[in-house]
Amino acid sequence: MLEDKLLMWKFKRGSTEALARIYEKHKGCLLTLASTLLNDVNSAEDVVHDFFVWLAQSPHRLKLDGSLKGYLATCVANRVRDKIRARGRQPVGLDKAGPISSELKGPEMSAVYGEELEALSKAIAQLPYEQWETIALHIKGGMRFRQIADLQNTSVKTVQSRYRYGLNRLRAILIARCKDEKSG
């Protein structure tokens, strides 16, 4: 936190090294968040890259009241929302999803993980976007419910409900899928 404040102070005074450090420190989290929300790694990279280009061109626009990570995640999430609105929410197929890594080897394990990922992707596609976004921002973005509420322009209680209802619905969808597989 202290390092982030120092980096921001240096960046606002023209330090390109500070911006590079901010990018290196937070790019992984931001890429994970954007790719989770977009379900497309290439688009996520574009969003994060475009955001940092914008930031580099306008350090004076940076208005930091809380944590730097939260601010960056909010900005990236807003850009993702713009991209989703521009193209309409369309689930991306598994052929565009990132690779699955595991220490387990063999085609059988790849098939199992592929099926599980496909089931999870289908379950996620059934959630209302607000619930999915809330879950992704909290789990992948590391954002607190207060930050998400500010981003979504709603109350903390609503965000907590979206999170809880979204997880419950995902759980119910996946349990129903397992029951169907066992009976069929």
Order of alpha helices (4+ residues) and beta strands (2+ residues): alpha-alpha-alpha-alpha-alpha-alpha-alpha-alpha
